[in-house]
């Protein structure tokens, strides 16, 4: 299986490490996946990034959608 966490859980169930190692390896695998996803997204031409933590996030998204639809 290729989903994040499966390999780490199988190793844990097979006795290859303790729970802390399972947790650590799962966190590492998740970060690696996120890094690959960001690299992939950065390759999209015209990608519009939105700071979802910013105060104007909703208005920025609505503006983009309106402009995109016209």
N, C-alpha and C positions, 0 to 999 in steps of 0.2 A: 504494500500500500504506500501511496506517496503523499498522504496528508500529513500535516505537521502534527507531531505527537505520537503517531502510531508506532513508528520505529522505536522511539524512546520508551514507550509503554511495553512493547514486546521485549525489549532488552531487560527492562526492570522485572517483568514477569518471568523471564528466563534466568533470573538471579544475577544479571550483569549490572551490579551497582545497587545502591540504596535509594531511598526516596528523594533525598537531596540531590543526588546525581540525576535522577529522572527529571526533577524540577529544573535543574540547571541546564541540562541538555535540551529540554523542551523550550526554555526561554531562548537559548542560543539558536535553535532551529527556527523559531518564530522570527527572531531578528534577521536572520539570513534571508528568510522568505520576504520579509518586508523590504529589505534592501534590494532584492531582485525585482520586486514589484515596482519600486520607485525608479529603478534604472529603466525598466520597460516603459513606464509611463512617461518618463522624460524624453523618450524617443518619439512620442506622438507629436507631429507638427500641429501647431495651433492650439495646444492644450492650454486651458485657462485654469490657473490655480486660484483657489479661494481660501483665505485664512478663516477657517470655520470658528476660530476662537475670538476673532475680532468682533467689535460691536456692530459693524456694518455688514456682516456676513450675509444676512438675509436680503438686504437691499441690493448688495452686489450680485448675488445669485439671480434675483428677480430681474435686474437690469440686463444681465448677460442672457437670460432666457428670452426676454423681450427682443433684444437685438438679434439673437440667433434666429428667432422665428420670423423676423421681417425681411 
